[in-house]
Amino acid sequence: MQAVLLEAPRDVRLAKVEDPVPAEDELLLEVAAVGICGSDLHYYLEGAIGGQTTCPGFIPGHEFACRVIDPRGAELGFPPGTLVAVDPARACGTCEWCHAGHPNLCPTVVFKGVPPHAGAMAERIAAPVECLFRLPEGFDAVDGLMLEPLGVAVHAVALARPRLLESCAVLGLGPIGLLLLQVAKCTGAAPLLGVDPVAERREAARELGADAVFSEVGGLLEATGGRGTDLVLEATDSPEGFELAAVAARIGGRIVLVGIPEGNRYGLDASLARRKGLTVRLSRRMGHVYPRAIELLRRRLVDVRRIVTHRFPLARAPEAFAMQAARRGGILKAVLFPNGTDSPNGSITNKGGLP
């Protein structure tokens, strides 16, 4: 089968690899669509996130939707042709943290698309039955793959516990930030303020419910009379993200750090955070939130399709990575279609280019 290989930083290639062989508790799936995530870009640009380092021939991709092609699926409630979202993480289920209800913190989790576990930027993949979620009528593959980043947003907002009519700022209006914005809106937080230096991202935030957007934190402070906001959801990739969140938060405010900083380090003026008496939480992916994420889409409370701005066949993965990393061409999120089907309007194929 064809797969995307990350050979080294900024070196993405298409190559032929062996088909996956599913284990007894897994099904063979045809990948319908797979997204390029911010963490994929860290591997692309830096070759690592903390201690997780890529090696030549690594297949990325952890946001994906598939069609079941394994005939064994019929006996398990997933007959061939079923469109499913796939949770890329499989926690051990037996450790202290899993027993405490925090599978996202499991230290031995097997996570597809995170080294050393191959991801879904390929024509086919095998995945455990317990990680499959059947998509409701009317959902397509893009909806399915976006459930993974939406789940990240659902988990982070749950950690934040927004209060009704509590002011909230989202720093970084990339795909995760735009999802955080929408989920926070569902909780009744208001006003919702967004900050991002990229004009296209600010425009998307306006369309998706932001009350006001700014190119820098200084604009937010001016708009709030220097007070800042009650809650700050940080979703940047900047080493300055933590400090900017501390600047944006009011005295006694709360911060949830969701982004992954370039270089894996934050800078912070400690006295600023200390003197404000800030409460800070760090968000690590998600727990069991896929059913809630599906319901948010089913009720049309969150728009994920607006975030997917560019679609590519698998063969154009190098172009898609370079474009999203450079944030050019108005791109918010790129999606790859390994088998040329399952676009939202049914029009994107391997023979086509950008819509």
N, C-alpha and C positions, 0 to 999 in steps of 0.2 A: 504494500500500500504506500501511498504518498504521505509524507509527514513534513512538518516544519522543524528544522533542527537549529538550535542556537549553539553555534560552534565556539563563539568567543564574543566579547562585547562588540556590539554593532555588526555582528556577522551572522545573519540569518539566511538559511538556505532551504531549498526544497529537495528532498531526497527520498529514495525508496527504502523502506524498512520492513521488517517482518511483521506480519499481522499479529495482533495480540491473541493470546490463548487464554480464554476465560477459566478461572478457577471454578470449583464446584458450586460455590455460592455467588458466582458472578454471571452476568449475561453479556453476550457480544452485542455491541451497539454500533450503528452507523452515525457518525457525528454530523448533525444537521447544521449547526452554527456554533462558533466559538468566539468569544470576545477577547480583545487585547486589554488587559487590566493594567492599572498603575504599577502593580507589583511585577507584572511581566516586563514593564518598561525598566524597572530597577535592574532586573536580570540582564536586559538588553543593553543598558547603558553602563552598568557597574559590574556585572557578572556575579553579584551576590546581594543578599539582604542579611546583614549580620553574619552568622556562621553558616547560613545556607548558601553554598557556592555552587554554581553550575559547572558542568564539565562538558567537553566537546560531545556533540551528539544529543544534547538534552532537548526533549520535546516539551515546550511550555504549553500553557493553556489550562485554566481551572474554571472558567465561566463557560458552560456549554450545555446545549440541549441535543438530544439524540433521538433516533428512531430504533426501536428494538428490531434486530434481525435474527436473534437467536431463537430457534424453534422451541427451546426449552422454556421460553418466556410464557408460552400459553398456559402451562401448568401452574405458573406463579402469578397469574393475573396481569401479565404484560405480553399479550400476543404480538407476534411480528407486525410491525407497522405502527405500534403505539409510540406516540411522541411523549418524551419524558424530559424533565429537568433532572440534572444529576448533581447531588451534593458531592463535591470533590474530596471532602474530608471524611475519614472513617476513624473515629476515636476507638480506643481499645475497649471501653465499656467496663473495665475492671479496676482502674486506678482510683486513687483517692479523689481526684478532681472529677472524673466521670461519675463516681458515686455521689458526689456533692451536687451534681446537676450542672457541671461546667465542662462539657465535652470540648468546648473551644480551647480549653487550657490543657488538654491531655498532652503530656510530654512525648508520647509515643504514637501520636496520630499519623496515619498514612494519608498524605494529601497529594492528590493528583495535580501535576503541574508545578509542584515545589520539589526541588532537588532532594533526594535522587529519584523521585517518582515521576515517570513520564506523564505528560498531560494530554490534552485533547486536540491539539493542533495537528490532526491527522484524519485520515478518512474513517478509521474505526478505532474503538476503544472498548475495553472490558471494564465493567463496574459492578460492585456488589448490589444485589437486589435491594438491600435495606437503604441504599443511597438514591434510589430512583423514585421520582414523584411524577405520577401521571398528570399531564396538563389538561385542564378543562377544555370543553368545546369553545372555539373562538380564539384560543391561544395559538401562537405560532412559535417558531424556534427562537426568534429574537426575544419574545416574552420569556421563554424558558431559560435562556442563558442569563438574562438580566435578573433572574430571581436570586442568583448568588450575590452580586453587589447590593441588591435591594435587601437581602438578609443581613448584610453587614450594617446597613443603615438602620434597619429595625433593631438590631442588637444594641448599636451605639446609642440610639435615642432612648431605648429602654434603660440603659445605664444612666442617662442624663436625667430621666424623670422630669420632663418639662411640666410646668404648671400652667393652668389656664391663664391666658393673656400675659404670660411671662415673656419678656423680650428675649430674642434669640438671634445670635449672629452665626453665620456659617462662613468660615474662612477657607477659601479654596473651592471654586465652583466647577470642578471637573465632575466626572460621572458620579463619584461617591458623594461629593458635596451637594450636587443637585438632587440626589436621592435623600440625603439627610434633610435637606430643605423641605421636601415634600412630606416626608414622614413626620417631621416636627410640626408641619402645618396641620396634619391629621390630629395631633394631640391638643390643638388649640393654642399653641404658643403664638404670641403676636406682640409687637410687630416682628416680622422676619427680615433680617438684614443680611445681605451677602457681600463678600469682599473677594475680588479677584482682579489681577491686572489685565486679563485677556478680555477684550470687548465682547467677543462672541459668547463667552461663558456668562458674562453679566447679562447679556440679552436673553440667553436661555433661562437664567434664574428669574428674570422678570416674567417671562412667559409661564414659568412653572410655579409662580406664587410669591416671589419675594416682594416685600413692600417697598424696599429700596435697595440699591446696589451701589458699591463704591469700588474704585480702583485700588484703594489702599485703606489701611485701618484708620488713618488720620481723618478721612471723610466720615467714617462711622462715628468717631469720637465727636467730631463737630456736630453731626446730626443729633447726637444724644446729649449735647451740652456738656461734653467731657465726662459724663457718667459711665458710659459703656453699657453693655447689656448684661442681663441676669445670667444668661447661659451662653457659652461659646462652644460651638462644635467645630473643631479644627480638622480640616481634610486637605491640607496642603502636602507638598512633597519637599518643603523647605526646611532646612535646619533652623530657620528663624520662626517656624510655625508656632512652637510652644511660647516663645516670648511675645509674638504678635497676639496670640490668644490671651496672654496675661494682660497685655495692654488694652485689649478690647473688652475685657471683663470688668464689671463694676466691682467696687469694694464688697467683699463677701460673696462674690459670684462663683459660678461653677464652670469648669472646663472639662470637655471630653476630647481627648486626643485620639484621632482616628487615622490620620495620615502617616505615611512612612517617610521619614526625612532622607534626602540624599546624603550619602556618606554614613547613614545609620547613627547620626548624632544630632542632638538638639543643643542650641545655645540658649541661655536664660539668665536674665538679670534677677538673681535670687531675691534681692531685697524688694523688688517690685511685687513678685508673687507673695512673698511673706507678709509684707505690710498691708496688702489687700486681703490677706486671710483667705486665699482662694482654695477651693476644693477641686482637686484634679483627679480625673480617672483616665485610664488608658484602656482602649477598646481593642480586643483581640477577636477578630472575625465574628463568629456567631454560635449560638446554641441551636436548639431545635426550632427554627423559625420559618422553615419553608412553607408550612401550611398557612401561616399568617401572611407571608409575602404573597402567596398565590391569591389569598382573599383580597389583599389590597389591590391587586391588579384586576381581579374579577369584578370588584365594586368600582373600578375606575377612579380610585382615590389617588393613585400614583401613575404618572405617565413615564414609561421607560423608553418608548419608541422615539420620543423627541430627543433623547440623549444619544441614540445611535445615529450618527450623521454620515458615516461612510461604510460601504460594504465592498468586500473584495473576494475574489476566488482565492483558494489556497495558494495558487502559484504566485500571487502578488503579495504574499506575506512580507517579504523584505521591504516593499514599498509602503505597506500599511504600518509596519513598525517605525520606519524612518519618519513617516508623516506624523504619526501620533506623538512620537518623542519630541519632534520639533514644534508641535502645536501649530502647524500651518494649514492653510486651506480651510479654515473654519472648523476644523475637526474637533469633536468632543470624544467620540468613541468609534473605533473601527471594529467591524465584525468580519470574520472569515467564514466562507461557506465551502467546506471541504468537498461536498458532493453536489454543489450547484443547485440546491433546492432550498425550500423553506424560507424564502424571503417574505417580509410582511405582505407584499402585494403580489407575490408569485412571479415577479419579473426578473429577479436577479439570478443569473446562471453563470457557469464558468466561462461562458462565451462573452459575457458582458463586462462592462467596466463600471465606473461609478455612475449612480443614477443621476 
